């Protein structure tokens, strides 16, 4: 499989893109194309993940998460805008999944989108998130999930800043911040 076929397949690994000389914006365009070509496709397949999947029952998740964390991450809820303290964090550090601790976003890609949710223009590594089409509100959006535990994190939109043009609009309840 050549690089073009690799990107079109939707399996976009940040480290391979960098090593292969492919720009992040090209990869993001491929992500959008992959999602829109197959409405049910999960962009990052789980066959060759560099980590083990975390699978728990609903009862197990309820034991380790608050009611709000459970609703957001396991039932695809959305927190009210401007309610998360993570939205205002300006410190250097890592934003990880609240359910399984997988590092998802760096403060270096965080920006103020003025939407009321923590926003990032790229994940730490594309393999750490999965994207799928979400038609739940009568409009087509791209849902973002943790690729290790399938936690709902938020949505990604094509109206972000350079270099990717993407806005990963994340629920702060789904993330935990560790200061560098």
Secondary structure as UniProt FT lines:
FT   HELIX           3..8
FT   TURN            9..10
FT   HELIX           14..20
FT   HELIX           24..37
FT   TURN            39..40
FT   TURN            47..48
FT   HELIX           58..64
FT   HELIX           67..74
FT   TURN            81..82
FT   HELIX           85..88
FT   STRAND          93..97
FT   TURN            98..100
FT   STRAND          103..106
FT   HELIX           107..109
FT   STRAND          110..111
FT   STRAND          118..120
FT   HELIX           126..128
FT   STRAND          129..134
FT   TURN            136..137
FT   STRAND          141..146
FT   TURN            147..149
FT   STRAND          152..157
FT   TURN            162..165
FT   STRAND          167..170
FT   HELIX           172..174
FT   STRAND          175..179
//
